[in-house]
């Protein structure tokens, strides 16, 4: 089982305490080493100056094997001094300070052999009589004799301030860590309070409470951005839930209508005398309603697959102008049966990258929608027309479908691409044979191609549907 706290606040507090402990440990060790070094090197400069003076004294003559009385007197002014030189390759002491005998460690260092291997250095020796700082310097007399100057000095009671420093570090470090942990815990609690509020609100929010929001923070910090993002997410969820509820209600309404018609037709057929002509009419009516149901279910399945991203798109180079012309030719006969003149304006060659299957579906839905809404809308003796055009401009391809039908009310221009939003021939929502899914499918196809679709009033009356799809940067692609 893990010993780490389960809460983020606890882990943050523990982490900050661990980091501070490591920092204090490193700082304490460094401080102790620096202070100890300074205490040990307190006499170093004085020892160097003494060695300089001693070397100058013994350098007054060519050789120092026999010191003069003047040299001895001058050397006696320096305490704890021992001088070695070589006699036949063996070390020999030719001078010791009178007070050297007072320190056992000094006497031991004075008698240390193999002095010819010594080098200039400082050393610290610890003995029963305290710390002794020793400076050793090799030299060579004017006559070429090798020797060593060794100067010593008691350092006093170094251990006491060092022990006090160790005690202070050991006592203050835990106090500092505990105080830091407490402050870190308090700061983490204050900083995470909005996160706790977000968590509690997320637990409380249900599908019927999506209108609730977190209060905005006055400071746009990281927590403020988190709160704003959470509120935006709830807003999107609210829109999605409302859209799903509306979609469910509309789908139920659209499916209920043909089912009710089918049930009524069956009840009427069962409740009257058997007649082949009446049975034929009933079966034809049932066939129409079943076809309508099949069409609605197929469109719903298509949109459901589109929402889940399970419909693959194969983008290939294709002629948008040719595709539009073929759609117009295929639908011209049905349009003529509804007394609608369907035509296509002369269009230049426009090559885009797209999925031919879905772009044909897009063109067919737009043309069918325009023909259906334009049928029977002859005004002032003008023929009913639907005109399709394709062009390219500013790196984009444009497919436009114009009709001179009743037009779309201003409030519905942006809503016609919503699912189940449909208008009858008078511009009002109603049942005109469509389920209100065709333009929603068109909007999805255009989005998948990176384009846009919009509805607008056509000059002179009617509606203009405009589809914009980016042209490929590489015309050969």
C-alpha positions in Angstrom: 0.0 0.0 0.0 1.3 3.4 -1.0 2.4 5.7 1.9 1.8 8.9 -0.2 -1.2 11.0 0.6 -4.2 10.5 -1.7 -5.1 14.1 -2.0 -3.3 16.5 -4.3 -3.0 19.0 -1.4 -1.2 16.3 0.8 1.1 15.4 -2.0 1.9 19.0 -2.7 2.6 19.6 1.0 4.8 16.5 1.2 6.6 17.4 -1.9 7.4 20.9 -0.9 8.6 19.7 2.6 10.8 17.1 0.9 12.3 19.7 -1.5 12.9 22.2 1.3 14.5 19.5 3.5 16.9 18.7 0.6 17.7 22.3 0.1 18.3 22.9 3.8 20.5 19.8 4.1 22.6 21.0 1.2 22.7 24.5 2.5 23.6 23.3 6.0 26.4 21.1 4.8 27.8 23.8 2.6 27.5 26.4 5.4 29.3 24.0 7.9 32.1 23.3 5.4 32.6 27.0 4.7 32.6 28.1 8.4 34.9 25.3 9.4 37.3 26.1 6.5 37.3 29.8 7.5 38.0 28.9 11.2 40.8 26.6 10.2 42.3 29.1 7.8 42.1 32.0 10.2 45.9 31.9 10.9 47.0 31.0 7.4 48.1 34.5 6.3 50.0 35.0 9.5 51.8 31.7 9.0 52.8 32.6 5.5 54.2 35.9 6.6 56.1 34.2 9.4 57.6 31.7 6.9 58.6 34.6 4.6 60.4 36.3 7.5 62.1 33.1 8.6 63.3 32.4 5.0 64.7 35.9 4.8 66.6 35.4 8.1 68.2 32.0 7.1 69.0 33.4 3.7 71.3 36.0 5.1 74.3 33.6 4.7 75.2 31.1 2.0 74.4 28.2 4.2 72.3 27.8 7.3 73.9 24.7 8.9 75.4 26.9 11.6 73.1 29.9 12.6 74.7 33.0 14.0 73.7 34.5 17.3 71.9 37.3 15.5 69.9 34.8 13.3 69.0 32.7 16.4 67.8 35.8 18.2 65.7 36.8 15.3 64.2 33.3 15.0 63.5 33.1 18.7 61.0 36.0 18.2 58.8 33.5 16.3 57.0 30.8 18.3 56.5 27.2 17.4 59.0 27.1 14.5 61.1 24.2 13.4 63.7 24.1 10.7 65.1 21.1 8.9 67.9 20.7 6.5 69.7 17.9 4.7 72.9 16.4 5.9 74.1 13.8 3.5 70.6 13.2 2.3 69.2 12.6 5.8 66.9 15.1 7.5 68.3 17.0 10.5 66.7 19.6 12.7 69.0 22.6 13.0 66.5 24.9 14.8 63.5 24.6 17.1 61.6 27.4 18.8 62.0 27.4 22.6 58.2 27.1 23.2 57.8 24.1 20.9 58.1 21.7 23.8 54.8 22.9 25.3 52.8 21.1 22.6 53.1 17.3 22.2 51.8 17.5 18.6 54.3 20.1 17.8 57.2 18.0 19.1 55.9 15.0 17.0 55.8 17.2 13.9 59.3 18.6 14.6 60.7 15.1 14.6 58.9 14.0 11.5 61.4 12.4 9.0 61.4 12.3 5.2 61.1 16.1 5.0 62.6 16.2 1.5 59.2 14.9 0.2 57.3 17.7 1.7 55.6 20.3 -0.5 54.2 23.7 0.3 50.9 23.1 2.0 48.6 23.7 5.0 47.5 21.0 7.3 45.4 20.7 10.4 46.3 18.3 13.2 44.0 17.4 16.0 45.5 16.2 19.2 44.7 16.1 22.9 45.9 19.7 23.2 43.5 21.0 20.5 43.8 21.9 16.9 47.2 22.8 15.4 47.5 24.6 12.0 50.8 23.8 10.3 52.4 25.5 7.3 55.2 23.7 5.5 57.4 25.3 2.9 60.5 23.7 1.2 63.5 26.0 0.5 67.0 25.8 -0.9 69.9 27.7 0.6 72.4 29.8 -1.4 74.8 26.9 -1.1 72.3 24.5 -2.6 71.3 22.7 0.6 67.7 21.6 0.7 65.5 22.4 3.7 62.0 22.7 5.1 60.5 25.6 7.1 57.6 24.4 9.3 55.6 27.0 11.2 52.8 26.0 13.6 50.1 27.8 15.5 47.4 26.8 17.9 44.0 27.5 16.5 42.2 27.9 19.8 38.8 26.3 20.5 37.5 25.7 17.0 35.3 22.8 18.0 32.9 24.8 20.2 31.6 27.2 17.6 31.4 24.3 15.1 29.3 22.3 17.6 27.1 25.3 18.2 26.6 25.6 14.5 25.7 21.9 14.1 23.2 22.2 16.9 21.6 25.3 15.4 21.3 23.6 12.0 19.8 20.4 13.5 17.3 22.3 15.5 16.3 25.0 13.1 16.0 22.9 10.0 13.1 20.7 11.3 11.3 23.9 12.5 11.8 25.5 9.1 10.5 22.4 7.3 7.5 22.1 9.6 6.7 25.8 9.1 7.1 25.5 5.3 4.8 22.5 5.2 2.1 24.3 7.2 2.4 27.4 4.9 2.4 25.1 1.8 -0.7 23.3 3.0 -2.5 26.6 3.6 -1.5 28.0 0.2 -2.5 24.7 -1.5 -5.9 24.8 0.3 -6.5 28.4 -0.8 -5.3 27.7 -4.4 -7.3 24.5 -4.8 -10.5 25.9 -3.3 -11.9 26.7 -6.8 -10.9 23.3 -8.0 -12.8 21.8 -5.0 -15.8 24.0 -6.0 -15.6 22.7 -9.6 -15.5 19.1 -8.3 -18.5 19.6 -6.0 -20.5 21.4 -8.8 -19.6 18.7 -11.2 -21.1 16.1 -8.8 -24.2 18.1 -8.3 -24.9 19.0 -11.9 -27.4 16.8 -13.7 -29.0 17.0 -17.1 -31.7 19.2 -15.6 -29.2 21.6 -13.9 -26.9 22.5 -16.8 -27.8 26.2 -16.4 -25.7 26.4 -13.3 -22.3 28.1 -13.6 -19.3 28.7 -11.3 -18.8 32.4 -10.3 -16.1 34.0 -12.4 -12.8 34.9 -10.6 -11.7 38.6 -10.6 -8.1 37.6 -11.4 -7.5 35.8 -14.8 -5.0 33.3 -13.3 -4.7 29.6 -14.0 -7.6 28.8 -11.7 -9.6 31.6 -13.3 -9.0 30.1 -16.8 -10.0 26.7 -15.4 -13.3 28.1 -14.1 -13.9 29.8 -17.4 -13.2 26.6 -19.3 -15.4 24.6 -17.1 -18.3 27.1 -17.5 -17.8 27.0 -21.3 -17.9 23.2 -21.2 -21.1 23.2 -19.2 -22.6 25.7 -21.7 -21.6 23.4 -24.6 -23.1 20.5 -22.8 -26.3 22.5 -22.2 -26.5 23.3 -25.9 -25.9 19.6 -26.7 -28.5 18.4 -24.3 -31.1 20.8 -25.6 -30.2 19.9 -29.1 -30.5 16.2 -28.3 -33.8 16.7 -26.6 -35.1 18.7 -29.5 -33.7 16.1 -31.9 -35.4 13.3 -30.0 -38.7 15.2 -29.9 -38.6 16.0 -33.6 -37.6 12.5 -34.5 -40.5 11.1 -32.5 -42.9 13.6 -34.1 -41.6 12.7 -37.6 -41.8 9.0 -37.0 -45.2 9.2 -35.3 -46.9 11.0 -38.2 -46.4 8.2 -40.9 -47.1 5.5 -38.3 -50.3 7.2 -37.4 -51.3 7.5 -41.1 -50.5 3.8 -41.6 -52.5 2.8 -38.6 -55.5 4.9 -39.7 -55.3 3.5 -43.2 -55.2 -0.1 -41.9 -58.1 0.6 -39.5 -60.2 2.1 -42.3 -59.4 -0.9 -44.6 -60.3 -3.4 -41.9 -63.6 -1.6 -41.0 -65.2 -1.6 -44.4 -66.4 -4.1 -46.9 -63.7 -5.7 -48.9 -63.2 -4.0 -52.2 -60.2 -4.6 -54.5 -60.0 -0.9 -55.6 -60.1 0.3 -52.0 -57.5 -2.3 -50.9 -55.3 -1.1 -53.7 -55.5 2.5 -52.6 -54.8 1.5 -49.0 -51.8 -0.5 -50.0 -50.5 2.4 -52.1 -50.9 4.7 -49.2 -49.1 2.3 -46.9 -46.3 2.0 -49.4 -45.9 5.8 -49.5 -45.7 6.0 -45.7 -43.3 3.1 -45.5 -41.1 4.8 -48.1 -41.3 8.0 -46.0 -40.3 6.1 -42.9 -37.4 4.4 -44.7 -36.2 7.7 -45.9 -36.3 9.3 -42.4 -34.6 6.3 -40.8 -31.9 6.3 -43.5 -31.2 10.0 -42.9 -31.2 9.5 -39.2 -28.7 6.7 -39.5 -26.5 8.7 -41.8 -26.4 11.6 -39.4 -25.7 9.3 -36.4 -22.8 7.8 -38.3 -21.6 11.2 -39.2 -21.7 12.3 -35.6 -19.6 9.3 -34.5 -17.1 9.9 -37.3 -17.6 6.4 -38.8 -18.2 7.6 -42.4 -14.9 7.7 -44.3 -14.2 10.4 -46.9 -12.0 9.7 -49.9 -10.8 13.0 -51.2 -9.9 12.9 -54.9 -9.6 15.5 -57.7 -13.0 16.0 -59.4 -14.8 18.5 -61.6 -17.3 20.3 -59.5 -18.9 21.9 -62.6 -19.3 18.5 -64.3 -20.8 17.0 -61.1 -23.3 19.9 -60.8 -24.3 19.5 -64.5 -24.9 15.8 -64.2 -27.1 16.4 -61.1 -29.1 18.9 -63.0 -29.6 16.6 -66.0 -30.6 13.7 -63.7 -33.2 15.8 -61.8 -34.5 17.8 -64.8 -37.4 15.4 -65.6 -38.7 15.3 -62.1 -38.5 19.1 -61.9 -40.4 19.4 -65.2 -43.1 17.2 -63.7 -43.5 19.8 -61.0 -43.6 22.6 -63.6 -40.2 23.9 -62.5 -37.6 24.9 -65.0 -34.3 23.5 -63.8 -31.2 24.7 -65.6 -27.5 25.4 -65.1 -25.6 28.5 -65.9 -22.5 28.3 -68.2 -19.7 27.5 -65.7 -15.9 27.4 -66.0 -13.9 24.3 -65.3 -13.5 24.0 -61.5 -11.4 21.2 -60.0 -11.6 20.5 -56.3 -10.6 17.7 -53.9 -13.6 16.0 -52.6 -15.6 12.8 -52.1 -17.7 12.3 -55.2 -20.4 10.3 -53.5 -21.1 12.9 -50.8 -20.7 15.9 -53.1 -23.4 14.3 -55.4 -25.6 13.9 -52.4 -25.0 17.6 -51.5 -25.9 18.8 -55.0 -28.9 16.5 -55.2 -30.3 17.7 -51.8 -29.9 21.3 -52.7 -31.5 21.0 -56.1 -34.4 18.8 -54.7 -35.0 21.2 -51.8 -35.1 24.2 -54.2 -37.4 22.4 -56.7 -39.8 21.3 -53.9 -40.1 24.7 -52.4 -40.5 26.4 -55.8 -43.2 24.1 -57.2 -46.5 25.9 -57.6 -45.0 29.3 -56.8 -45.6 31.0 -60.1 -45.9 34.8 -59.6 -47.1 37.4 -62.0 -46.9 34.9 -64.9 -43.2 34.3 -64.4 -42.1 30.8 -64.8 -40.8 28.9 -61.8 -37.1 28.5 -62.1 -34.2 26.9 -60.3 -30.7 27.8 -61.6 -27.5 26.1 -60.6 -24.1 27.8 -61.1 -20.4 26.9 -60.4 -17.5 29.3 -60.3 -14.1 29.9 -58.6 -12.9 33.0 -56.8 -10.2 33.9 -54.3 -8.9 30.4 -53.9 -12.4 29.0 -53.3 -15.0 27.2 -55.4 -18.6 28.3 -55.2 -21.7 26.2 -55.9 -24.9 28.3 -55.9 -28.5 27.2 -56.2 -31.1 29.9 -56.9 -34.9 29.6 -56.8 -37.7 32.1 -57.1 -39.9 30.4 -54.5 -41.4 32.1 -51.4 -38.0 32.6 -49.8 -37.1 32.0 -46.2 -38.0 34.3 -43.3 -35.1 36.2 -41.9 -35.3 34.4 -38.5 -34.9 31.0 -40.2 -32.0 31.7 -42.5 -29.5 30.3 -40.0 -31.8 27.6 -38.7 -32.6 25.9 -42.0 -29.5 23.7 -41.5 -30.7 22.4 -38.2 -32.1 18.9 -38.0 -35.8 18.6 -38.5 -36.2 22.3 -39.1 -38.3 22.6 -42.2 -40.6 25.1 -43.9 -43.7 24.6 -45.9 -44.4 26.4 -49.2 -45.7 29.5 -47.3 -42.5 29.8 -45.3 -44.0 28.1 -42.2 -42.9 24.9 -40.6 -45.1 22.1 -41.7 -45.4 18.8 -43.5 -44.6 19.0 -47.1 -43.1 15.6 -47.7 -39.7 16.2 -46.2 -38.4 15.4 -42.8 -36.1 18.5 -42.5 -32.9 16.5 -42.6 -31.7 17.2 -46.1 -30.0 20.6 -45.4 -28.6 19.2 -42.2 -26.9 16.5 -44.2 -25.7 19.2 -46.7 -24.1 21.2 -43.8 -22.3 18.1 -42.6 -20.9 17.2 -46.0 -19.7 20.8 -46.5 -18.0 20.8 -43.1 -16.2 17.6 -43.9 -14.8 19.3 -47.0 -13.5 22.2 -45.0 -16.1 24.6 -46.5 -19.2 26.5 -45.5 -22.8 26.8 -46.6 -25.2 29.7 -46.1 -28.7 30.6 -47.1 -29.6 34.2 -48.2 -32.4 36.1 -49.9 -32.1 36.2 -53.6 -32.5 39.6 -55.3 -35.9 39.7 -56.9 -37.3 37.1 -54.5 -36.6 33.5 -53.6 -33.6 31.9 -51.9 -29.9 31.4 -52.8 -28.0 28.6 -51.3 -24.2 29.1 -51.5 -21.6 26.4 -50.9 -18.0 27.4 -50.6 -15.2 24.7 -50.7 -11.5 25.6 -50.7 -9.6 25.0 -54.0 -6.5 22.7 -53.7 -3.2 24.6 -53.4 -1.7 22.2 -55.9 -3.9 22.1 -59.0 -2.5 18.7 -60.0 -3.3 17.1 -56.7 
